[in-house]
Amino acid sequence: MQIHYSDDHLAWKDTVVDFCERTVRPSLKGLDLTRPPTREEINALLNKFIGKGIVDGYPLREDGSPDYIAFAILIEELARVHHLAGFMTMQRLHVPRLFREMFDKEQQKNFNHLFFSDRTIIAACFSEPGAGSDSAGTRTTAKRSDNGNWVINGRKIWVSEGSHADALIVFVRVDKEIEPSGYGIFLVERGGGYEATPIKMMGLQAHEMCEVAFDNVVVPDINRVRGNAQAAVLGTIGRARPYMGVMATGYAQAALDMAVSYAKTHEQFGRPIGGFQLVQKLLADMAMGVASSRLMYYQALNTLMRKGEKASRVEASMAKAYCTETAWRVCSKGMEVHGAMGLTFECGIERLFRDARMLMVPDGTTQIHELVIGRALTGMSAIN
Ligand SMILES: Cc1cc2nc3c(=O)[nH]c(=O)nc-3n(C[C@H](O)[C@H](O)[C@H](O)COP(=O)(O)OP(=O)(O)OC[C@H]3O[C@@H](n4cnc5c(N)ncnc54)[C@H](O)[C@@H]3O)c2cc1C
């Protein structure tokens, strides 16, 4: 396996790096990144980012299909600067695009303002306290009322951008007589009567996570995905998973950059520590982790583009599990290169370590992906 970036992709990468250094990094300076920004702060950032031809729309190939590799180049570089930039772009360019494909043409037209804007945030409400890895354990319900509307009741948790979102996509149980699978998906617009409460986490501190409560929230039938809800969720998450690996690789690259720079300048025993063989081993391990992660996610995205989502599921699982686990290890080694300095808040490398650890959980934990890979290898499912 080798990465064959086209000339266009290489040129795109240069443009993206320039955008990150000239626009993104300076724009984040002065913001309190130990908490999620407000909607106003997000809009102010978007005003600085949008209009420069980089995050103005999803990168497309000549035939109009999504260029998943160009998008990965963008996300890795943004994540290298800060998780906020990576997540903001994922949540606005990738997530609405994925979700709109769940809805038919009439519905997409109806929700044009949400699905075809580069500024809307759409949040996924899948997880519940008892339904994380096991989405079939979902307890939130949608019941059809006599006037044809639906009434949603229940509680979702770990919802990224839950209170910032312009709309939520909510996975629920429905009556099997109406939908034979027993599951449904609804779009609930902002102001639709739900309550989102932020949860403070150890990492990704500028990325909002929420608990969302639905208490008799009424939605019209046009907001319901028509078709198999579980298949729609699987297909959507399958195209999102490799990007958790892409973001993690951005954090790992940032940790490597910091560690190399520190090793070249910080002195012990009268010379830079980068000259010591064991410090070089730490750096070499980190560099191998970053390079192998890039190969892993490239492979998954390349298959996704060539053969479609179903054919890329196992590679997506490999990329998600490998890149996030590796990033955490790489960031830990980066901290080691920094000695005690790496353990301070001043240095900043501990943030990368915490952020990388967070990415091992969403879109399937490492163990769940190992089970997917194990099932593909043996033909036996360890789950059911
Ligand atoms: C940063 C972040 C962002 C997130 N964003 C969203 C979001 O936007 N929307 C949303 O709906 N959710 C989101 N989540 C939630 C995420 O999808 C869940 O946390 C994840 O699916 C795991 O569920 P859980 O936390 O309930 O853990 P559990 O499923 O309870 O798992 C606990 C432990 O048991 C292991 N385990 C579970 N089942 C098995 C098994 N069969 N075999 C072996 N091991 C098993 C797991 O691997 C894990 O180690 C986010 C989470 C994080 C950390």
The ligand as an ORCA input file, in Angstrom:
! r2SCAN-3c Opt
* xyz 0 1
  C     -15.760     12.780     21.657
  C     -17.037     12.023     21.543
  C     -17.998     12.467     20.658
  C     -19.213     11.770     20.560
  N     -20.174     12.269     19.721
  C     -21.381     11.662     19.675
  C     -22.453     12.228     18.907
  O     -22.300     13.272     18.283
  N     -23.645     11.587     18.906
  C     -23.865     10.431     19.599
  O     -24.953      9.900     19.528
  N     -22.870      9.876     20.353
  C     -21.647     10.472     20.405
  N     -20.648      9.931     21.189
  C     -20.908      8.729     21.948
  C     -20.205      7.504     21.403
  O     -20.709      7.139     20.137
  C     -20.317      6.391     22.433
  O     -19.658      6.836     23.591
  C     -19.720      5.079     21.951
  O     -20.547      4.489     20.985
  C     -19.510      4.082     23.119
  O     -20.665      3.974     23.870
  P     -20.579      4.107     25.486
  O     -19.800      5.315     25.815
  O     -21.963      4.004     25.977
  O     -19.725      2.869     25.934
  P     -20.247      1.352     26.110
  O     -20.912      0.890     24.873
  O     -21.001      1.268     27.373
  O     -18.864      0.595     26.251
  C     -18.109      0.557     27.476
  C     -16.910     -0.347     27.238
  O     -17.367     -1.680     26.919
  C     -16.835     -2.098     25.680
  N     -17.812     -2.939     24.988
  C     -19.130     -2.699     24.783
  N     -19.700     -3.714     24.121
  C     -18.715     -4.619     23.881
  C     -18.673     -5.900     23.232
  N     -19.756     -6.438     22.672
  N     -17.487     -6.545     23.198
  C     -16.361     -5.988     23.740
  N     -16.352     -4.795     24.366
  C     -17.515     -4.120     24.436
  C     -16.532     -0.812     24.909
  O     -15.550     -1.011     23.915
  C     -16.049      0.076     26.040
  O     -14.715     -0.192     26.314
  C     -19.442     10.610     21.331
  C     -18.456     10.176     22.224
  C     -17.272     10.875     22.352
  C     -16.238     10.416     23.339
*
